Amino acid sequence: MTVLQAWHPHSRFHSSRLRRSLRVPSRGSAGLELPARVDARPGDAVENCFLILRVAMGRERWRILARFTLLMSDDGTPIPRVEAIDAHPAER
């Protein structure tokens, strides 16, 4: 699988669309840094955040959506809590 794009589209937790070609080996993992802006204070929770990935697997194109709640710790560290992950065939 190759990650082609990644972004966070939430109004309080968002990032620019990152375009790259990141290869993820079969049954393996890969790291991806995606700087994001957070509009929250310590103790806040930002609900319904998304990470959207556009990926390629051979000739197939997929969109992967990870929905999460972002909890801000007392010291301001963001802590994501994944709620759901879905994959859908993407239009070319």
Buried (B, 14 or more C-beta within 10 A) or exposed (E): BBBBBBBBEBEBBBBEEBEEEBEBEEEEEEEEEBEBEBEBEEEBEBBEBBBBBBBBEEEEBBBBBBBBBBBBEEEEEBEBEEEEEEEEEBEE
